[in-house]
Amino acid sequence: MELDLTGIVFRVSVMYMYALALLRISGKQSVSHLTTLDFIVTLIIGDLFDDVFWAEVSILQGMVGFAAIALVHTLITYAASLNQTIHHLVSSPPRLVVEHGRLVLGNLRRERLRPETVQSELRLEGEEHLKTIREAWVEPKGKISVLKTSSSKPLQKKDKRLLR
């Protein structure tokens, strides 16, 4: 089916507004870091959008498909929030990659990360030396969180008594 530019613009606009509305309804506040489930849904929806844009399926069929994907995704994430077994099936746990200033090589292998990659991520977090890190974790969304050793933390108000 041959579409003119006006038809493509119309179809894209309708699906964009529909997608925006569904994302707002589903409560998704930020998509800066995608979970594995979010990534899968993004791929499926992207393919569905392509089908709608080029009139391989009708707008209504696209909307129904999009709503079905959003509903299934919402139900799975809701079920995962209620049930630990489902949560473990659909998301990866946080994994310790630095402990007491040393890389945990076994966990790096499980995450398929090279030591250089972790060290690069730590530098982006402002951590130059492993020895100043008590623990670093690869979180479920792929970001590294850092817990410093107490000696490398900046002084706080409660530490004022130590200076006397």
Secondary structure, 3 states (H helix, E strand, C coil): CCCCHHHHHHHHHHHHHHHHHHHHHHCCCCCCCCCHHHHHHHHHHHHHHHHHHCCCCCHHHHHHHHHHHHHHHHHHHHHHHHCHHHHHHHCCCCEEEEECCEECHHHHHHHCCCHHHHHHHHHHCCCCCHHHEEEEEECCCCCEEEEECHHHCCCCHHHHHHHC
